[in-house]
């Protein structure tokens, strides 16, 4: 049986992903190519939340995750509280998606 990962750890991963994405997208906006440097932390988050992104019913998750994450570009790099709020909002959205997904199974 799989041990449940705490909400705090998943939010922390999302928070770290937001920081990484802000750097990567910022470099892209400055004209630097960041091909191949994305970490795909989102896939780890999906897995920990038992969201099977190979299931066609969840095809939308990756795009929506990045759409929601893109808001990080409006946040100052040193505003850790805003990063934390956004990470929590994304976690809450994913939790809702997980509930919907489990009902379909």
Buried (B, 14 or more C-beta within 10 A) or exposed (E): EEEEBEEEEBBBBBBBBBBBBBBBBBEEEEEEEEEEEBEEBBBBBBEBBEBEBEEEEBEEBBEBBEEBBEEBEEBEEEEEEBBBEBBBBBBEBBBEBBEEBEEEE
